[in-house]
Amino acid sequence: AQKITQTQPGMFVQEKEAVTLDCTYDTSDPSYGLFWYKQPSSGEMIFLIYQGSYDQQNATEGRYSLNFQKARKSANLVISASQLGDSAMYFCAMRVETSYDKVIFGPGTSLSVIP
Amino acid sequence: GAVVSQHPSRVICKSGTSVKIECRSLDFQATTMFWYRQFPKQSLMLMATSNEGSKATYEQGVEKDKFLINHASLTLSTLTVTSAHPEDSSFYICSARAGGGWTEAFFGQGTRLTVV
């Protein structure tokens, strides 16, 4: 069975500082994709970054980067230069190719950026 | 990115009635759509996977007769909560994929259902 673990229920970071949100995953499927989504209080899911299981390099998207350590089955999100608007819930998610590409989510981390 | 529109965004219904939630892909054809449920301060729980023209695949523990899913076209999937009860009150959100080789999943805005 597939599973996503996020061990940090809540995190605080000072504005303009960098923060790392942890994510570990478990799957026996050799082909999978890992995502990070941001969910502000409005409820919409905002795609941040994607990493494929066969990608050799860590993904980066602007201020977001994904620290992918395949052997450890971890896919931590790094947000550089935090902004007040980054305060939200962050979900790590995994797409499993052998299951209709369904996407399962971790429990989430609530990030609060302090001015 | 592609746009997924979910309607309504909020709905209040009486206990015992049915509620239909629509999920539309506006600028792409969605071969597969996913329906999730989210309780306050919790994660998204996958309810079912909906493939166009075939029956939905429900996750373990999800009542298929309670949550009817129809994916009649490549741009529309509907979730009907039948005989709703207060415990069905939740945030329901859909997502869609365009086809093979996709990366990100495109999400609708979500529907907040309150059963009174």
Interface residues (C-beta under 8 A of the other chain):
Chain A: G33 F35 Y37 G43 E44 M45 F47 Y50 G52 F91 A93 R95 S99 Y100 D101 K102 V103 I104 F105 G106 P107 G108
Chain B: G1 T32 F34 Y36 Q42 S43 L44 M45 L46 T49 N51 T57 F91 I93 S95 R97 W102 T103 E104 A105 F106 F107 Q109 G110 R112
